[in-house]
Amino acid sequence: MSLPSPWRTDFPGILALEAEGQTYLDSAATAQKPQAVLDALLGYYGAGAANVHRAQHLPGERATRAFEATRDKVATWLNAAEPSQIVFTRGATEAFNLLAYGLESEFQAGDEIAVSAAEHHANLLPWQQLAQRRGLKLVVLPLDDGGRIDLQRAAELIGPRTRLLAISQLSNVLGCWQPLAELIALGKAQGALSVVDGAQGVVHGRHDVQALGCDFYVFSSHKLYGPDGVGALYGSRAALRRLGHWQYGGEMVRLADYQYAEFRDAPLGFEAGTPPIAGVIALGATLDYLGGLDAAAVSGHEAALHLKLLAGLSARDGIQLLGAPRVALASFVVEGVHNADLAHLLTEQGIAVRAGHHCAMPLLNSLGLAGAVRVSLGLYNDDTDLQRFFTALDQALELLR
Ligand SMILES: Cc1ncc(COP(=O)(O)O)c(C=O)c1O
């Protein structure tokens, strides 16, 4: 069955790459952008740029209105109770660092932070470094064979010293959903805060932060077909009140004197300096675009393509899949073949996939691997892309074996 993507032509980047002979299968690293996002970027700059929240003039007012409209859209997208619960950051990584500094005073020496064994460095290293600064213990929740956190072991490891859980919703290597509701409930029973890394999860389906019951939820715009340099941090009202300020500068103060300052509450108190204005506005256009698509058709297309990808990989000898991916990506190694050599040959044939440790070095180490090749899909991919990939893969493996 052929699987054309009805949305492919909405993405000039995909068409440009195709014209260059490139097959883009690295959307989990960053996604291509629809025309609507390019239009929004050009529209903002073309109409006259202005800073937000500080000028009364017309362009300033217009920019502020468009910027704040995105806050409303992100809140609606995640089902946050209020737009003021959305803090714009420069990406998911900055949001985790914001949290690791902003929550520092919550911890006493000997307290514990629990992460999964599958965390991206972005949701691991800020906590690891916080643990080192404050004498905390970083507890690693083990995974089952499919890559999901083992809930029985998690229940044993999450205890009265656990002050915070930091868990990715969807692993960027293993492609499986974590049992977040259960984990958050385990943490809550011990009074622990929960941080959800939605960098990959937010791209697939809609997620309701209130239903999840998490304290914080983080994502980057660029993986969700939006511009780079922008991220969002959702916080429950109570959790945001516990967050200390971490970056200081313009627009985040209520009042300031030479020896004294008072800071604003969320969201502006956590958005020091000029924010990525064009990016935030274009993130709004991204959500408008995605919101206008038939969500069931998108997830159906992604699921069918993913099944085809998994079937193609499992039909080939010597390919070992990492975990049991449920959505949009597959990481694999090939017996007797170095992942960098394979990626090199695929690159030579115009196939854009990712190889290496995927910013999850501890996970790869725990699997006894130096790296893996990852194919990841976006809503613009179709089965022609997969055919090109498999043709290139077969040729590469013939050479390497
Ligand atoms: C699961 C996960 N978390 C966090 C990040 C970090 O996102 P960013 O580099 O946009 O800050 C990534 C990026 O690959 C990711 O896949």
The ligand as a Gaussian input file, in Angstrom:
#p B3LYP/6-31G(d) Opt

LIG

0 1
 C       13.943000      13.750000      24.597000
 C       14.653000      15.049000      24.400000
 N       14.765000      15.900000      25.422000
 C       15.379000      17.078000      25.293000
 C       15.941000      17.471000      24.133000
 C       16.635000      18.790000      24.040000
 O       15.973000      19.658000      23.172000
 P       16.665000      21.020000      22.699000
 O       17.989000      20.644000      22.115000
 O       15.710000      21.559000      21.701000
 O       16.811000      21.889000      23.892000
 C       15.874000      16.620000      23.025000
 C       16.517000      16.968000      21.742000
 O       16.915000      16.112000      20.991000
 C       15.202000      15.374000      23.164000
 O       15.081000      14.521000      22.136000

